[in-house]
């Protein structure tokens, strides 16, 4: 059992034009920055991406936008990216915005084999338009479908050659669900360790969900909003 | 009533903080609601939830100790506290959707007399997304809106009917503005308290929504 690949470039080598790709992260926190870099270097086109945000100008998924790699995107908030506004206004990019909890649960459902579920989020809003709604115990709910992808690119803190993963602090976010919801999950980690070095009780993503694991070449660990205390 | 914006915000936020209770799990929205954390009454323990996957948000870090892996839902660097926990976005919204969050405090562009809330689409601007707002307002046990009473051009933000696309249908429990403290009851939107120095006539003048006045309405003391 050895899922380790030698480089980020090798890890993403078979991602074809037009693939559906999930990318972990919240803002710039916990994004697969090396795998994104490798995808941009390959110049893949027409991707359908699923990610909570879309990076910022010049970093994260912002680099994919600048390279015109994305045809459509599903996320919950895309407010940090000026280029994105221009692409949407110009009709070059189709963006679907959905509630963040619905996004998380649709991905979880995709990985767990649950084709649809009901949520109260968005009932009576534009989000519910065209969707089945139903009343349970005197409350209204919207039916939402699962989300799956061809590839999931996730970022973890530590991993082993089995694909077992541990995330760090709020860099966990969407990564664990995405790891379960794609045909091929590729994990990049800061530290690649030997099997047995991760305590079995602490493993957050069991290796079964991960097809490839790579040690990220370089981490910028960019902070989007640096806020500090004065005293 | 010639309060500066910062004074208005402090007035609103301090009143909102009085709705906290010991042991509450609370989600604070980006902007003015975040400031509520500065006014948690002494001796009270309130756990702040951040929908990106954290319970127990601490203050901003000291310069030089910022951690790129430790941010709040506004993408600002924060710190841990003793008892902090981290979890996935799915678990985070399970605790929200499952009704485990006692209180959600967030801002609004419009609230109408039915308790409908609009706070995610700005007219004439590219839509940025609702983030976690729709999930929070649909499922938190109590939703408090903190907002300035009027727009920059002086129009009431408490309306008969929302004009902007809504975030949630009949979801608001309480609205706190620099003019008053309002609650949605079975009989409608009720003014329960006046802000310091504000008269009933002023509230009426700047409120477009149909308004009931609670019996013996008093002025709150911050």
Interface residues (C-beta under 8 A of the other chain):
Chain A: X26 X27 X28 X29 X30 X52 X75 X76 X77 X78 X79 X80 X85 X88 X89 X97 X98 X99 X100 X101 X102 X103 X104 X105 X107 X108 X119 X120 X121 X122 X123 X124 X125 X126 X127 X140 X157 X167 X168 X169 X170 X171 X172 X173 X174 X175 X176 X177 X204 X221 X222 X223 X224 X225 X226 X227 X228 X229
Chain B: X50 X51 X52 X53 X54 X59 X60 X61 X62 X63 X66 X67 X68 X69 X70 X71 X72 X73 X74 X75 X76 X77 X78 X80 X86 X87 X88 X89 X90 X92 X93 X94 X96 X97 X116 X126 X127 X128 X129 X130 X131 X132 X133 X134 X135 X138 X139 X165 X166 X167 X168 X169
